Amino acid sequence: MKRMMLVMAACLIAMASVGTAFSETKAIEKSQEWFQDAKFGMFIHWGVYSILAKGEWVMNNDKMTIEEYEKLYPQFNPVRFNADEWCRIARDAGMKYITITSKHHDGFCMYDSKLTDYDIMNTPFGRDVMAELKKACDKYGLKLFFYYSQLDWHHPDYYPRGRTGQASGRPDWGDWNRYLDYHFGQVRELCTNYGDIGGIWFDGWWDRPGADWKLNELYSMIHELQPGALIGNNHHQKPNPGENFQNFEQDLPGQNTAGFNEADVSHLPLEMCMTMNHSWGYNQNDHNFKSTEEIIHYLVNAAGLNANLLLNVGPTSLGEIQPEAVERLRQVGQWLDKNGKTIYGTRGGPIGKADWGTSTIDGETLYLHVFSSPGGMITIPNITGYVIKSAHPYHGASKRLRIINGGESGAVFVPDDLLEPVDTIIQVNLCKSNRAL
């Protein structure tokens, strides 16, 4: 009898475990679908490095010691920071989520961490930026993701040293497991102190790729605390098991220079992160801002390749987003107000990238995004099970365009005199082919 009760208890535990795993999988799948529909997010690189105005890698690049770098945070007082304003800028730009640096490679925490005094609460500012942003994100319908650097140039137990931060002046010893306890503890704080979050955007394990990062344990902990949170990592590497989306840094999918095959990420939602000028963190000497047209083309090309665009801003040490960035974001938002239906909720179309532009698709509606003259005819291949029913300019439904059907491929004639500045959008209406019926 006792043995039977033990067996039954074991079965119930196993069933509960399976049920929990199924529930977590469903939560992740729902979040992944939302992420793929969202298409556009704001990346924020902000920390005490903004005081020096030379980018977020200044500690490493200028070979600063910890003693030298620690002189910054007692000066950090971003009196013009306004979480409501930042989130309103993102919302008005058509963005659906924000990813912000909670801790970058310098080890300084931009939130209230109970595991270190090296955080924003010990600056003259003394306020938890993440808490204020979460409240504003909720107000404006944005999801909040936390960027977190696994690499740490400040912590004494980040040892053996990796490829970066060699001049920090740390002692040549340390306890790796103790560092992992700190790392896990801080991720736990981010997953428990701010309500529901969109996910964690990890960076930095590439600094010590051969180390035991205990990623399986880390990811299990995150999903236990935040069942629907997405985990991204390794924008320089192919994904590890347990990661829920894949990052590309300054590269569109299919053009990446990280050295992995597209097949490695074909099962994951994709995201391209990109700077608005040449810098992630605030750099006062970098005035090379991309034009609004370039940014729109990056956004549309990302969508055409079934990816999101995570567009970066680097606020100043006073807490202001640069006016050049604000202006471009406003203009992108105006474009999305008119054309967002061809981006949000779509997936990559049958033409991923062409000399003339790209395509997105939503059910039986295909959108051709034409940036330059296609030479008249645009060939549309491989629409399995569908044929072209009709085609017209997105902003001119009464103007029908000439089409050619050829089995499950076809073509649309786009005359040059139809072309508009930035992006000429052609709506192609599909219907099921007889072969599919």
Wavefront OBJ file of the C-alpha trace (Angstrom):
o trace
v 0.000 0.000 0.000
v 2.800 2.385 0.996
v 4.658 1.621 -2.232
v 1.503 2.290 -4.279
v 1.038 5.658 -2.558
v 4.638 6.597 -3.343
v 4.148 5.644 -6.992
v 0.944 7.683 -7.174
v 2.688 10.651 -5.561
v 5.536 10.403 -8.066
v 3.037 10.272 -10.931
v 1.236 13.360 -9.651
v 4.527 15.258 -9.351
v 5.492 14.215 -12.891
v 2.083 15.270 -14.234
v 2.367 18.639 -12.470
v 5.839 19.123 -13.951
v 4.572 18.338 -17.457
v 1.652 20.723 -16.949
v 3.966 23.516 -15.798
v 6.287 22.982 -18.776
v 3.300 23.029 -21.167
v 2.006 26.240 -19.599
v 5.436 27.908 -19.874
v 5.740 26.831 -23.516
v 2.347 28.348 -24.329
v 3.288 31.586 -22.552
v 6.520 31.835 -24.548
v 4.770 31.079 -27.843
v 2.235 33.822 -27.123
v 5.047 36.272 -26.334
v 6.943 35.284 -29.473
v 3.868 35.952 -31.606
v 3.419 39.361 -29.968
v 7.109 40.113 -30.545
v 6.913 39.244 -34.233
v 3.812 41.428 -34.608
v 5.423 44.381 -32.782
v 8.188 44.960 -35.346
v 9.717 48.120 -33.824
v 11.389 48.850 -30.502
v 13.628 51.429 -28.838
v 17.065 50.447 -27.544
v 18.447 52.725 -24.802
v 22.153 52.677 -23.902
v 22.515 54.841 -20.811
v 24.876 54.828 -17.878
v 27.531 56.824 -16.022
v 29.698 56.602 -19.149
v 27.451 59.301 -20.636
v 29.326 61.811 -18.436
v 32.473 61.300 -20.506
v 30.379 61.451 -23.724
v 32.638 58.990 -25.557
v 30.381 55.933 -25.768
v 29.650 52.997 -23.474
v 33.025 51.280 -24.034
v 35.061 54.236 -22.763
v 36.355 52.393 -19.693
v 37.852 49.679 -21.873
v 38.863 51.876 -24.796
v 40.622 54.490 -22.655
v 42.169 51.789 -20.419
v 40.623 53.292 -17.300
v 41.127 51.580 -13.963
v 38.231 50.912 -11.603
v 39.584 53.611 -9.296
v 39.508 56.164 -12.131
v 36.108 55.061 -13.430
v 34.495 55.092 -9.979
v 34.928 58.864 -9.908
v 32.041 59.094 -12.362
v 29.052 57.828 -10.416
v 29.272 60.424 -7.590
v 28.797 63.007 -10.384
v 25.851 61.304 -12.094
v 22.738 63.459 -11.690
v 20.439 63.322 -14.759
v 18.069 66.022 -13.551
v 16.301 66.231 -16.926
v 15.390 62.548 -17.066
v 11.670 62.093 -17.570
v 10.454 58.528 -18.030
v 7.063 59.719 -19.230
v 8.678 61.834 -21.959
v 10.949 58.987 -23.120
v 8.040 56.556 -23.385
v 5.890 59.134 -25.159
v 8.667 59.645 -27.721
v 8.826 55.874 -28.270
v 5.038 55.519 -28.508
v 4.731 58.413 -30.964
v 7.511 56.876 -33.085
v 5.370 53.768 -33.493
v 7.548 51.643 -31.210
v 5.980 48.838 -29.216
v 8.689 48.059 -26.673
v 11.779 49.458 -24.961
v 15.009 47.621 -24.162
v 17.276 49.488 -21.725
v 20.689 48.813 -20.210
v 20.130 47.814 -16.587
v 23.859 47.031 -16.341
v 26.475 47.399 -19.067
v 30.006 45.973 -19.215
v 31.282 48.614 -16.766
v 29.319 46.835 -14.021
v 27.382 49.901 -12.878
v 23.719 49.131 -12.179
v 21.100 51.589 -13.405
v 18.540 50.208 -10.971
v 18.153 49.617 -7.244
v 20.190 46.454 -6.641
v 20.427 45.070 -3.121
v 23.520 43.076 -4.106
v 25.861 46.039 -4.633
v 26.350 49.675 -3.675
v 27.627 50.321 -7.206
v 24.241 51.439 -8.461
v 22.140 54.460 -9.272
v 20.749 54.746 -5.758
v 24.203 55.847 -4.590
v 24.440 58.734 -7.047
v 23.207 62.291 -6.447
v 20.181 61.274 -8.570
v 19.225 58.454 -6.212
v 16.159 57.203 -8.116
v 15.391 53.817 -9.673
v 15.252 54.548 -13.404
v 13.877 51.092 -14.213
v 10.920 51.499 -11.853
v 10.015 54.857 -13.370
v 10.329 53.520 -16.917
v 8.175 50.494 -16.112
v 5.398 52.750 -14.802
v 5.591 54.939 -17.925
v 5.747 51.904 -20.252
v 2.550 50.571 -18.687
v 0.914 53.973 -19.194
v 1.789 54.077 -22.913
v 1.202 50.407 -23.719
v 4.864 49.509 -24.172
v 6.628 46.375 -23.013
v 9.898 46.749 -21.095
v 12.917 44.538 -21.735
v 16.095 44.675 -19.661
v 19.511 44.554 -21.294
v 21.942 42.911 -18.853
v 25.675 42.462 -19.367
v 26.988 39.113 -18.214
v 30.482 40.518 -18.720
v 31.603 42.772 -15.829
v 34.781 44.931 -15.809
v 34.165 46.002 -12.204
v 33.306 42.894 -10.197
v 36.364 41.290 -8.527
v 35.043 37.752 -8.985
v 34.709 38.038 -12.770
v 37.796 35.833 -13.096
v 39.670 34.552 -15.043
v 39.569 37.778 -17.033
v 38.024 37.678 -20.484
v 39.130 39.364 -23.665
v 38.107 42.880 -22.567
v 38.575 45.145 -19.549
v 42.177 44.106 -19.084
v 43.317 47.511 -17.795
v 40.737 47.790 -14.993
v 43.280 47.064 -12.262
v 41.376 44.182 -10.684
v 43.387 41.645 -8.661
v 44.488 38.486 -10.445
v 42.202 36.210 -8.479
v 38.501 35.713 -7.969
v 35.779 33.138 -7.390
v 33.814 32.419 -10.594
v 30.963 30.659 -8.766
v 30.616 33.628 -6.445
v 30.336 35.889 -9.502
v 27.656 33.625 -10.961
v 25.728 33.884 -7.674
v 25.885 37.687 -8.043
v 24.891 37.510 -11.716
v 21.954 35.164 -11.006
v 20.911 37.298 -8.044
v 20.754 40.459 -10.128
v 18.746 38.771 -12.886
v 16.393 37.548 -10.165
v 15.982 41.145 -8.992
v 15.116 42.300 -12.499
v 12.568 39.492 -12.813
v 10.861 40.143 -9.469
v 10.998 43.875 -8.719
v 9.201 45.366 -11.735
v 6.095 43.301 -12.418
v 5.664 41.668 -15.823
v 8.546 42.344 -18.183
v 8.944 41.621 -21.879
v 12.216 39.776 -21.471
v 15.956 39.852 -20.859
v 18.427 40.942 -23.570
v 21.751 39.383 -22.538
v 25.137 40.506 -23.792
v 28.702 39.607 -22.916
v 29.083 35.867 -22.452
v 31.155 35.976 -25.650
v 33.909 37.574 -23.527
v 34.483 34.153 -21.937
v 32.848 31.671 -24.356
v 34.544 28.678 -22.757
v 33.303 29.416 -19.225
v 30.480 27.533 -17.521
v 27.780 30.198 -17.537
v 25.093 27.730 -16.332
v 22.716 29.100 -18.947
v 20.181 26.282 -18.553
v 19.814 27.060 -14.847
v 19.650 30.798 -15.525
v 16.974 30.482 -18.191
v 14.920 28.087 -16.041
v 14.998 30.606 -13.201
v 13.849 33.425 -15.491
v 10.922 31.425 -16.846
v 9.948 30.295 -13.373
v 9.729 33.944 -12.296
v 8.479 35.362 -15.617
v 6.817 32.570 -17.654
v 6.201 34.816 -20.664
v 9.531 36.648 -20.683
v 11.607 36.258 -23.837
v 15.327 35.553 -23.589
v 17.756 36.796 -26.213
v 21.504 36.343 -26.193
v 24.494 35.774 -28.428
v 24.105 38.400 -31.111
v 27.626 37.366 -32.075
v 26.940 33.638 -31.933
v 24.344 31.070 -32.935
v 21.676 30.625 -30.251
v 21.957 28.403 -27.209
v 19.091 26.098 -26.184
v 16.416 27.924 -24.231
v 16.719 31.277 -26.010
v 13.505 32.669 -27.460
v 14.637 35.204 -30.049
v 17.812 35.932 -31.987
v 19.640 39.263 -32.201
v 21.601 40.677 -35.100
v 23.882 43.639 -34.367
v 23.982 46.251 -37.133
v 23.138 43.467 -39.622
v 19.945 42.363 -41.256
v 19.233 38.610 -41.266
v 20.894 37.053 -44.252
v 23.667 39.632 -44.183
v 25.098 38.863 -40.758
v 28.823 38.640 -40.193
v 28.631 36.543 -37.033
v 29.477 33.337 -38.870
v 26.401 31.202 -38.192
v 23.957 29.816 -40.734
v 20.437 31.122 -41.170
v 19.201 27.596 -40.440
v 20.515 28.032 -36.888
v 17.910 30.724 -36.188
v 15.077 29.773 -38.533
v 12.922 28.601 -35.592
v 13.201 31.889 -33.668
v 11.765 35.388 -33.964
v 14.503 37.713 -35.221
v 15.587 41.188 -34.190
v 18.118 43.580 -35.691
v 19.569 46.209 -33.347
v 20.974 49.348 -34.950
v 22.484 52.655 -33.889
v 20.972 55.909 -35.109
v 24.453 57.340 -35.653
v 27.652 55.291 -35.119
v 27.488 55.056 -31.310
v 25.407 53.141 -28.782
v 26.112 55.236 -25.685
v 26.148 59.038 -25.897
v 29.088 60.336 -27.933
v 29.234 64.121 -28.235
v 31.499 63.941 -31.292
v 29.294 61.564 -33.300
v 26.996 63.636 -35.500
v 26.641 61.018 -38.242
v 22.921 60.452 -37.813
v 21.119 58.307 -40.349
v 18.410 60.091 -42.278
v 14.734 59.387 -41.628
v 14.545 57.722 -45.039
v 17.434 55.386 -44.164
v 15.791 54.424 -40.884
v 12.449 53.710 -42.591
v 14.256 51.539 -45.146
v 15.992 49.606 -42.341
v 12.640 49.072 -40.615
v 10.925 47.933 -43.811
v 13.834 45.707 -44.865
v 13.858 44.103 -41.415
v 10.124 43.384 -41.675
v 10.658 41.995 -45.182
v 13.194 39.572 -43.726
v 10.785 38.613 -40.938
v 12.649 40.583 -38.256
v 12.115 43.483 -35.852
v 14.149 46.682 -35.762
v 15.477 47.723 -32.327
v 16.623 51.301 -32.928
v 19.051 52.796 -30.424
v 19.214 56.140 -28.650
v 22.027 57.217 -26.305
v 20.759 59.798 -23.792
v 23.066 62.443 -22.332
v 24.304 62.514 -18.748
v 21.482 64.962 -17.981
v 18.900 62.407 -19.130
v 17.933 63.898 -22.486
v 17.485 62.016 -25.746
v 19.418 63.892 -28.425
v 17.223 66.275 -30.463
v 18.441 64.770 -33.760
v 17.137 61.395 -32.605
v 13.832 62.834 -31.370
v 13.225 64.540 -34.716
v 13.885 61.384 -36.727
v 11.719 59.289 -34.425
v 8.870 61.783 -34.821
v 9.136 61.536 -38.611
v 9.265 57.725 -38.575
v 6.132 57.790 -36.420
v 4.367 59.992 -38.947
v 5.254 57.518 -41.704
v 3.990 54.589 -39.630
v 0.737 56.432 -38.878
v 0.027 56.217 -42.616
v 1.673 52.914 -43.473
v 1.868 50.876 -40.264
v -0.637 48.300 -41.503
v 1.965 47.155 -44.034
v 4.502 46.551 -41.206
v 2.797 45.632 -37.905
v 1.498 42.083 -37.701
v 3.031 41.133 -41.036
v 5.610 38.479 -41.811
v 8.399 38.449 -44.349
v 7.018 38.199 -47.887
v 8.175 35.957 -50.731
v 10.661 38.641 -51.835
v 12.993 39.031 -48.857
v 15.292 41.622 -50.385
v 15.632 42.875 -53.946
v 17.444 45.709 -55.709
v 14.199 47.695 -55.759
v 13.006 46.932 -52.194
v 11.268 44.135 -50.279
v 7.849 42.652 -49.398
v 5.723 41.897 -46.356
v 2.624 39.729 -46.136
v -0.442 39.503 -43.901
v -2.729 36.590 -44.722
v -3.925 37.051 -48.314
v -2.521 40.574 -48.624
v 0.983 41.098 -49.963
v 2.724 44.461 -49.728
v 5.508 45.383 -52.139
v 7.754 48.097 -50.688
v 9.398 49.774 -53.666
v 12.345 52.052 -52.834
v 13.619 52.541 -56.392
v 12.511 51.809 -59.931
v 11.970 48.083 -60.458
v 12.292 48.462 -64.224
v 8.550 48.184 -64.687
v 7.685 44.598 -63.812
v 8.063 43.020 -60.337
v 8.130 39.239 -60.431
v 6.516 37.560 -57.412
v 7.655 33.952 -56.960
v 6.613 31.078 -54.733
v 3.245 32.068 -53.316
v 2.372 28.491 -52.587
v -1.347 27.838 -52.985
v -2.184 31.390 -54.085
v -2.439 33.473 -57.236
v -2.606 37.231 -57.688
v -6.168 38.512 -57.705
v -5.513 42.240 -58.105
v -2.971 44.951 -57.340
v -3.118 48.683 -56.642
v -1.128 51.418 -54.907
v -1.644 51.188 -51.148
v -2.870 54.783 -51.086
v -4.836 54.541 -54.316
v -7.204 51.563 -54.384
v -9.026 52.863 -57.449
v -5.895 52.693 -59.607
v -5.620 49.063 -60.703
v -2.213 47.832 -61.868
v -1.570 45.352 -64.649
v -0.842 41.843 -63.382
v 0.347 38.593 -64.892
v -0.482 35.228 -63.358
v 1.637 32.191 -64.033
v 0.684 29.269 -61.827
v 1.785 30.071 -58.285
v 4.020 32.916 -59.378
v 3.136 36.143 -61.118
v 4.136 39.729 -61.789
v 2.870 43.270 -61.179
v 3.619 46.190 -63.477
v 4.762 49.301 -61.518
v 5.304 52.305 -63.820
v 7.968 54.835 -62.828
v 5.487 57.688 -62.739
v 3.784 55.946 -59.816
v 6.874 56.056 -57.602
v 6.712 58.113 -54.398
v 9.486 59.437 -52.132
v 10.881 57.017 -49.506
v 8.630 53.993 -50.190
v 6.020 53.256 -52.841
v 3.744 50.588 -51.390
v 1.822 48.297 -53.717
v -0.963 46.199 -52.250
v -1.328 42.827 -53.944
v -4.503 40.909 -53.167
v -4.173 37.134 -53.311
v -6.668 34.310 -53.601
v -6.331 30.577 -53.364
v -5.390 28.876 -56.585
v -7.530 26.077 -58.062
v -4.690 23.701 -57.299
v -5.073 24.452 -53.602
v -8.863 23.969 -53.574
l 1 2 3 4 5 6 7 8 9 10 11 12 13 14 15 16 17 18 19 20 21 22 23 24 25 26 27 28 29 30 31 32 33 34 35 36 37 38 39 40 41 42 43 44 45 46 47 48 49 50 51 52 53 54 55 56 57 58 59 60 61 62 63 64 65 66 67 68 69 70 71 72 73 74 75 76 77 78 79 80 81 82 83 84 85 86 87 88 89 90 91 92 93 94 95 96 97 98 99 100 101 102 103 104 105 106 107 108 109 110 111 112 113 114 115 116 117 118 119 120 121 122 123 124 125 126 127 128 129 130 131 132 133 134 135 136 137 138 139 140 141 142 143 144 145 146 147 148 149 150 151 152 153 154 155 156 157 158 159 160 161 162 163 164 165 166 167 168 169 170 171 172 173 174 175 176 177 178 179 180 181 182 183 184 185 186 187 188 189 190 191 192 193 194 195 196 197 198 199 200 201 202 203 204 205 206 207 208 209 210 211 212 213 214 215 216 217 218 219 220 221 222 223 224 225 226 227 228 229 230 231 232 233 234 235 236 237 238 239 240 241 242 243 244 245 246 247 248 249 250 251 252 253 254 255 256 257 258 259 260 261 262 263 264 265 266 267 268 269 270 271 272 273 274 275 276 277 278 279 280 281 282 283 284 285 286 287 288 289 290 291 292 293 294 295 296 297 298 299 300 301 302 303 304 305 306 307 308 309 310 311 312 313 314 315 316 317 318 319 320 321 322 323 324 325 326 327 328 329 330 331 332 333 334 335 336 337 338 339 340 341 342 343 344 345 346 347 348 349 350 351 352 353 354 355 356 357 358 359 360 361 362 363 364 365 366 367 368 369 370 371 372 373 374 375 376 377 378 379 380 381 382 383 384 385 386 387 388 389 390 391 392 393 394 395 396 397 398 399 400 401 402 403 404 405 406 407 408 409 410 411 412 413 414 415 416 417 418 419 420 421 422 423 424 425 426 427 428 429 430 431 432 433 434 435 436 437
